Amino acid sequence: MEWDDAAIVLEVRPYGEADAIAAVMTPTRGVHRGLARGGASRARAALWQPGNIVRARWVGRLSEQLGALSAELVHPAAALAMEDPLALAMLRALCAVAEGALPERVAHERLFAGLLHLLAHLAEGPALFADIIRWEAALLGELGYGLDLSPPPAGRNAPLAFVSPRTGRAVTESDAGEWKPRLLPLPRLLLHDEAGTAADWRDGLRLTGHFLARDAFGLQHRPLPAARLALYDRASALAETQNA
């Protein structure tokens, strides 16, 4: 059995002296692993870097086998991000979340397209935070843990302002009442197509991070990836600088 498809490299682990076990994501096959011969060697290491966009080919005798992965580089996102600490932090967080949260061999075409867009636009800098937060919210939705951002009942013009950390349901500030200190702030960028502020990026990553940690990763008894925690820290630092 075999397949050939566009793919994003999500994770690479050394295997033996020069080989590697690589996890890639394709639009039609989701997260898929395979043995990359020479993937850890000097000649091939630059290809097998998380974030790189490639044309991948998988071959295996049976579909359930690990199989062998080979690839041709299409876009060197990892190399392009290497000189930009924020771009690299975004790349690492995105790949770690996709690799750890998504089930193997289940197609998520919309999430693949979104991730592809994000990796191709890492040079946009902090403005990309809004799209990352929206992509994580979409990922939660596809996994069945989506936020309930339904508008208030007709006749009530107050905007949604907070989300319950227990139910994921959004409420207005007046409805939050005495529970406000226990709720998660809801940034406007999840309700409107806007870039938001550094405080919005911090609040948005905190919001999606809470549900990723509790549901997508917590149900697997795994912690939120260190790369994702580091990205939140960067957004928090930007928010502090902006408010100083």
JOSUL-V198393 format. One line per field, one symbol per residue. ss: DSSP state (h for helix, s for strand, l for the rest). psi: psi as a letter, one per 30 degrees, with the letter a starting at -180 (. if undefined). burial: b if it has 24 or more other C-alpha atoms within 12 Angstrom, else e. A space follows every 50 residues. Layout:
ss = ???
psi = ???
burial = ???
This chain:
ss = lsssssssssssssslllsssssssslllsssssssllllllllllllll llsssssssllllllllsssssssslhhhhhlllhhhhhhhhhhhhhhhh hllsllllhhhhhhhhhhhhlhhhhhhhhhhhhhhhhhhhhhlllllsll lllllllllsssslllllsssshhhhhhhhhhlssllhhhlllllllhhh hhhhhhhhhhhhhhhhhhhhlllllhhhhhhhhhhhhhhhhhhl
psi = lllklklkkekkkkjaeflljkklklffgbkklljjkgfgleffefeikk fkkljkkkklelfflelkkllkkejieeeffefjeeeeeeeeeeeeeeef ekkkhkkieeeeeeeeeeffgfffbfffeeeeeeeeeeeeeffghlkjhk lllkfjfklkflkkfefgkklleefebffefflkkjkfffflilealeee eeeeeeeeeeeeeedeeefghklkkeeeeeeeeeeeeeeeeef.
burial = eebebbbbbbbbbeeeeebbbbbbbbbebbbbbbbbbbbbeeeebbbbbb bbbbbbbbbeeeeeebbbbbbbbebbbbbbbeeeebbbbbbbbbbbbbbb bbbeeeebeebbbbbbbbbbbbbebbbbbbbbbbbbbbbbbebebbbbbe eeeeeeeebbbbbbbeebbbbbbeebeeeeeebbbbbbbbbeeebbbbbb bbbbbbbbbbbbbbbbbeeeeebbbebbbbbbbbbbebeeeeee
